Amino acid sequence: MPAGFAIGIDIGGSFTKAGLVAGDGSVSRFVRFPTASHVDPADYLNLLKRLVSDWSSEQPLGIGLSLPGFHSPNGRSIQFNPNTPSLVGVDFVSLFRPSGLVVRIEQDLNTPALAEHAFGSAKGSARCMAATIGTGAGVGVILDGQVIRFTGNTAGDTGHIILEPDGPQCQVGCHGCAEALVTISAVEREARARLSEAASDKVSMLSSAEPVTARAVIEAALAGDSLSIDVMRLVGRRIGQWLASLAPIFLPDRIVLCGGIVEAGPPVLDACRERFLQLTASDYAHCEIVIGRFRELAGIVGAAVPLLAGAGGASTPSST
């Protein structure tokens, strides 16, 4: 890889993360701040420009930007994303043009796959599928070194695979899809339901939590809270079912779990593996399911990979 580093920016529905990514995938000067997803984005966009301006003095190779949702045909903006409506239509190449830096834009389900394939848990995989589960859910797929792009610069809107036809609705309005059943909102819904069950005789660390957040559930599960572990195992089984539904399409040899939900560790990972193997044919027994190396940094690192590796991809040319 070339010497130097690139600016990586990962715009998510709740938070934006940024950092300087070196040629070995390490990240320095990490920052995290709220995304202006549902409000006037003017101050937020000015903050992004100031950040890039400050870091430009260190002569980075360019800006790698991870954007959510379906992208516009020219790859410069978000065309559709219910989680960041305020940012739909923003031309991010024009936004960063004053910096004089090259801008590479990638879809935010592909960036974890790129990060893990280049430096992390999917290194050496010929058929990698990275599943990101947080506010939303979806997969990025790399086959023989190439990112798969079907719709809106993605492998498809895989978070809306239906798991329970009569299940709860996701934010888009799909019934019983993965996004409704395995994401942050699902963890919070399941935890609240268990706490409110009159017949429940379980004492939980969550009983005094107000509000009951996914972060609180995950931390309680890590601390051994049985109710929270039950919730995360349920979500893990659903993730396994979701991945088992996608595996016949992409035939992965390795599936990497990324995003905030997998921070719960073994309850999610073990239940996911168990359910995946229960539901798939023996042909899939060779498929490894592992937790990603980069956790919340995956989007930052993956956005920088095309600049660091000199790789192509669905990206803009230059910001100049």
Buried (B, 14 or more C-beta within 10 A) or exposed (E): BEEBBBBBBBBBBEBBBBBBBBBEBEBEBEEEEEBBBEEEBEEBBEBBBEBBEEBBEEEBBBBBBBBBBBBBEEBBBBBBBBBBBBBBEBEBBEBBBEBEBBBBBBBBBBBBBBBBBBBBBBEEBEBBBBBBBBBBBBBBBBBEEEBBBEEBBBBBBBBBBBBBEEBBEBBBEBBBBBBBBBBBBBBBBBBBEBBEEEEEEBEBBBEEBEEBBBBBBBBBBBEEBEBBBBBBBBBBBBBBBBBBBBBEBBBBBBBBBBBBBBBBEBBBBBBBBBBBBEBBEEEBEEBEBBBBBBBBBBBBBBBBBBBBBEBEBBBBEEBE
